[in-house]
Amino acid sequence: MAIEVEIISKEKIKPSSPTPDHRRNFKLSFLDQFAPPFYTSTIFFYHFNYPGQKYFNPLERSSWLKRSLAETLTRFYPLAGELIDEDAYVDCNDEGVNYIQARVACKLSQVVDKTDGKALLPLLPFDPYKDCTGPGETVLLAIQYSIFECGGVAIGVIDSHKIADGTSLAALINAWASTSRGANHEVTNPSFDAAIHFPQTVLPGWFRRVPPMEQERLSSKKFVFNKSSIDALRKEASVAFGTDERGPSRVEAVSAFIWWRLMTIARSKPGGKAKQYGVRHAVNLRPRMVPRLSEHSFGNVWNIAITAVPPTEVEKDYPSLTRQIRNSISQVNAEFVKHLQDANAFLETTRMELMEMFKFETEFFNFTSWCSFPVYDIDFGWGKPTWVACPIRPFKNVILMMSSRDGEGIEMWVNLEEEQMAMFERDQKLLQFVVSSGATDHRRNIFSCLKSYISNSGWKNFVNVSKC
């Protein structure tokens, strides 16, 4: 079912207080310069009337959101400015962020747990596939507030990866939600010190990014691993770990399994040159620095851990791949970060490593984990979200992992070329571990909704379930 959305209004939300002149120019760090030039998209879904919360109709909720967003932008003022690429800074001119209000011609229950990422595009303020690069204005933050027929709402958030990573986005959304529900005492001001630790540099000519794939060639799908599946994978992979060390984490186990299956599928294609297959894991640098950098440090404070399998070793088993991922991530340590802080030295090391790696044609699979982000605690004043989706990345071979609502499973959004996706979602080994989607997900969501209403307010409110 295609989602039909009618735009009600568009406006700019400006910071509630003007940004002081001495903060007008926000200088990007070297890691911001390094960050990919695309958008991150997240959608939060909320039911009509959560028990025990003050009632707001959907339009009142929107007014509440706009006021609290304006207050939040006073703290996160670079997001309300304009990115000046040529000089690598943000002009914090308080221009504001785009805020769209829309109506959706269906019930929330008809959308929640959709497995096709592109089907959710109408719930975002713009299409991040088409607008991820190219000339024209770079939007730093945009919001779409969508009202369903049942009164449920979706809050679609798009931000530019050029100035914020996942940790920064999580801090922004948490601050906005806390302000909206009147919990200002829970808000911690962000720290804009990344450029001090990672001074910007002039990027060399060889440092260029591959343009995004065409939209029609990409497929974005959701796959779910529940706790029992993850436990089984961790047990299988644990044979590659010693008895005196920590076994594989759920992120290590699941990402290695996906890498193994994708590599198997890629190798099964007829013809072509011998390849090596690599994995890039995004790693948050804040807790790995000495001294440790605050989680409220705003910007791109991450780098990648690279694991590669040469053509002569493509038959490696799943446990050994898990071991390799553990080893590569562990190498992103305090010494690595110290080296990274010398941008020119780091770029030269990266160039030499790439020259060595590309002796063979390499196909990379890129993983990002949001499993540590408490996305299901985002409460704007009407309860926690029913579902959180992060479906769109405008590049192939991108995999984003996040915790399921129960905190024990993993929902994984996978972006692949359409032909490869068709093979991946039919892979028999994969299907042994992922739980069913589609209609089964919808029934599970209805049951979850019913259980939530009963546990929070008793049987008297269960009738409200049918509205969504």
N, C-alpha and C positions, 0 to 999 in steps of 0.2 A: 504494500500500500504506500503510495507516494504521500508525503506530508505536504498539505496545502496550508500556506501561511499568508496572511494578509497583514501588511505593514500598517500600523495605526499612526505612528509618529516617529520622527527622527529629531534628535537634538544633541547639543553638546553639553556635557556636564563639566563645569570648571571647578577647580579647587575652591573650597569655601573661604579660604584666606589667601591673599596674594603671596606668591613666592618672593622672598627678599632678594634684592638685587645681587647680593654677594653669592647667592646660589643659582644665579641665572644660567651659567654655563656648567653643565654636568659633563665632565670629561669621561670618555669611555676608557676601560682598561684594555690591556693587550688581549685578555681572554674575551672581552666583548668583540674586539676586532676579529678574533678567531671564530666567533660563534656563527652558526649557519644562518643565512639570510632568509629565514622563513618564519611562519607564524605557528604558535602553539594554540590548540583549541581544546576547550573543556566545556562540558555541558552538565549542569546540576539540575536534577528533576525533583520536584516537591509536590506532594499530594495537597488536596484542597484545604483541609482543615485538620491540622495535627492536634490530637487531644492534649489538653492541659496548657495550650498556648493561647495567648490573646488573639482573637479573631480579627483578621483583616480581609476584606474582599480583595481580589487580584489587583484592582486599580489603586487601592490604598497601599497595598504592598509595594507597587511600583514607585509611588511617591516617596515612601519610606526608604526604598533602595537608593533613589536618586539623592536624597538628602545625605544619607550616610556615605554614599560614594564620594560626594563633594568633600565631606570631612576627611575621608580616607586619602583622597588625592592631595590634601594639604601635607600629609606625611610622605606620600609616594609621588612627590611633585614631578620627577622626570617623565613619568608616564603621561602627564598632561601637556607635554611639550612637543617639540619638533626635532627629529633626528637630522643632523647635518653630517652627511656621510663624508664629504670632502675634508672636513676638519676633525672628524671622529668625536663629536660631542653632541649633546642634546641642548637645544635652546629651550630652557624651562620658562616658556612664555605664557603659561597658564591658558593655552588655547583650548584645553579640555579634551575629553574623550567622547567618542561616538556612543550614543545610547539610543537603541531602537526598541520600540514597543510593538508587539505583534499579537495577532490572534491565530490560533491553530484550529483547523476544521476537523478535529477528532478529539478523542479522550486521551488522557495521559497514558492509560493502560495499553493503548494501541501502539504506543511508541517505545515505552520502557522495555529494555532488554533486546532491542533490535540488534541484529548481528552484522548488518551491512552499514559500514561507516558513512558511505556516501548518502544513504537515505536520511541521515541526520543533518545534512548540509543546510536545509531551510531553517534550522534552529540556531544558526550562527549568523553574526552580523554581516558577514560577506564570505565569499568562497575562497578559502585559503589556498586552494589549488591554483586558481587563476591569478590571484593577487599576491603570491608569495615573493615574487621578484619583479624586476623591470622598472622602467621609469615612472616618475610620478611620486606622490606623497606616500611616505611610509607611515602606516598607522601603528602607533605604539600600544594602544589598548582600545578595544571596542566591546560593547556589551549588547546583547539582545535579550529582552525579557518577553517571553512568549506565554500567552494565556491559553490553556486548553478549554474545550467545551465544558468539562467537568469542574473547572475552577482550579485545577492543578496548574503549575507553572514550570517553565524551564528557563534557566539563566545560562545563556551561552556566552562564553568569554573567549576572546581572541587577543593574544598579546604577541609582540615582536620578540623573537628569540635574540635579536641583536643587543637588547639591553637587559634581559631578564632570563634566568634559568628556571627550572622547575621549583627549586627551593624558594626563589624570590617570588614566583607566582603564588605559591602556597601561602607565603607570609602576607601577600597583598590580599588574597581572598579571605584569609582568616581575620585580618584586621578589619576588612569591610564588613564581614558577618558579625564580628564582635561589636562594632560600632552600631550596626543596624539593630541589634537586639539590646542595646543599651549597656553593654559590658565594656565600656571604654577602659576600665582598669586592667583588662586583660590584653590590651594592645601594647606592643613594644615597638618603639620607633625603629625604622630601618636604619642601617649604617651604610653610608655611601663612601666606603673606604677601599673598594676593590682596586681602583687605579693607583692607590698608594702602594699596595702589595704587588700589583702586576702592571707596571707603567707601560703605557701604549708605545708602539714602535711603528716603523714604516715597513709594511709587509712586502716581501720580495715578489718579483714578477711571477715566479713559479707557483706561488701560493694562490691558487684559484680553485673555486668550487665548481662541481659539475652542475649544470642547469637542471631544474626539476623535470621529471618525466611528464609527458603529456597526460592530461587527466583521463582520457579514455583508455589508456593503457594500464592504469593502476586500479587495484582492488584493495579495499580496506575492510577487514572482517574481524569480528570478535571471537575469541576462543576462551573457554573457561576451564580452569583446573581446580577441582575442589580439594579439600584437605587430604582425603584418602588417596587421590591420585598423586598429589605432591609427596606424601609420605612414601608411597611406593617408589617414586622416582629417586627420592633421597636415599632410600635403602639400597636401590640398585646401584647408584653412583658411589655409595660409601666404600665399596671395595677398593677404590683408588686412593683412599685416605687411611692413614695410620691409626692404630687403636688409641694412641696418645694425643691425637689432635681432633679438633672440632670437625664434625662431618659437614657435608655440603649444606649450605643454606638453601632455602626454597628458591631464591632468585638464581643462585648458581645452578641448581639442579634443573629448573625449568628452562632457563636460557640455554644451557648445554644441550638439553633434549631437543629444543626447537632448532638449534644450530645443526645438530646431528641429522634431523629429519630434512631440513632444507638442503643440506649438503648432499644427502642421499638422493634427493629429487633432482638437484642440479647435475649430479654425476650421471643420472639415468638418461639424460638427453643424448640422442645420437650425434656423433660427429663432434667437431670442435677441438680446440687445443687443450692440452693438459693445463689445469688450473690449480692454484692454491685457494683455499677458502679461509677467510678471516672473519673474526668477530670484533666489533668495537663496542665496548661497554662505557657508557657515560658514568664518571665517578665524581661525586661531590668532594671537593678539595677542602672544604671548611674544617671538618673534623680531623683531617690528616696533616694540617699545618702545625708548626711549633713556633710560637704558641698557637693554640687552637683558635680559629676564626669563628666569630659568632655566626649562628645560623641566620641571623637577621642582616648579615652583610649582603647588600643588594647588588645584583648584576649577574654576570656569568662567572661563577667560581667553580668550574668543573673542567675536567679533561678526560681523555679517553684511554682506556686500557685495551691494548690490541693483542689478540690471540690469533695465530695463523697456523694452518695445516698445509705444508707443501704437497705438491702432487704425488710425491713418493710415499706420503703417509696418510693418504685420504681414507684408508680403511680403518683408521683408529676407532676403537669402540667408544660407547657412550660414557662409561666411567672415566676413561682417560681424558676425554674432552672436558669433562667437569673439572678434573684436576688441573688442566691447562688454564681454564678460566679462573680458577682460584689463584693460581700462581701469577697470572698477568695482573689481576686486580690488586693483589697484595704488593706488587711492585710500585703502585701509585702510593708512595709513602712520603714521609717528611723530606727525605733526601730528594725524591723526584720533584716535589713542589718547590724546593729551594732552587733546583736546576731550572725549573719552569719560570721562576721569577726573573731569570736573565733571558729575556725574550730572544735576543739575537743568537745566543748560544743554543737555546732550545730549538729555534727554527733550523739551525744548521744540523743539529742532531737528527731532527725530524726528516730533513731532506736526505741525509745519508741512509736512514732507516728505510725510507720510501724507495730509494734507488735499489737497495738490497731486496726489498719485498717485491718490487715490480720486475725482477728478473723473470718471473712468471706472471702471467695474467692472473689477477686476483679478484675474486668476488667477495665483497664484504656484506655482512649482516650486522645491522646496527641496533643495539639494545639500550633502552632507557628504562630504569625502574623507578616508579613512583610508589612502591609498596610501603615506604616509610612515611609517606605523607598522609595525614589524617583527613582525607577528603570526605569521609562519611561523618565527620564531626562538624561540618560547615553548617551552622544554624544561624539563619538571618533573623530569627525571631518566630518562626513557625515550624520548628522541628528540623530534624536531620534529613538529608536527602534520601529519596527512595532509590535513586540510582545516579551514578556519576559516570559519564562517558568521555573518553579522550580519543576520538576516532580518526582524526585527520592529520596525516603528515604527508607533504607533497613530494616525497621521494620514495623510491622503491627500496625494499629490503630494510624497512624500519619497523622495529617491534617495541611497543610500549607496554610495560607491565604495571599493574596496579592491584592493590588488595581488593577482594570482593567485599561486599557489605558486612559479612560475618567476621572479616578480618583474618580468616584462615585460608581462604582460597586465593587464586590469582585470576584476574581478567586480563587477557592479553589482546591488544589491538595490533594486527599484523598488516603491513602494507607491502604488497607484492605486485609484480606484473600479472595481468589477468591470467595468462597461460600458466604461470607458475602457481598462482593461487588455486586454480582449478585442480592441479595435481596435489597441492598441499592439503586442501580440505578433504581429499579422498584418501589420503595416506592412512593405511590400515593401522600402522603402529601409533600414529597420532590419535586416531579414533578410539584406541584402547584407553586413553588417559583423559581426553577432554570430555566434559559433560555435554549433554544434548543442548541445542539452542532452539531458536524459533518458537514454536508453539509450546514446547516444554518449558522454556524460560518464562513465557507469558503466564502459564499456570502457576509456576513457582513464585512469580512476583505477586499474583493475586493472593496466594496463600500467605506470603510474607506480609503483605499489606494487612490482611485480616488478623494475623497473629499480633502485629504491632498495635492495631487499634484495640484489640481485646485486652492485651497486657497493660496498656496505658490507661484505659478508661472503662473497661468492663464491657459487657455485652450490649449495653444501652446505645453505644455509638457504632456498633458493627455495621449498621445500615449505610453509614457514610462510605463504606468501601465501594459500593456499587457506583458511586458518582464518578470515580476515577477509573 
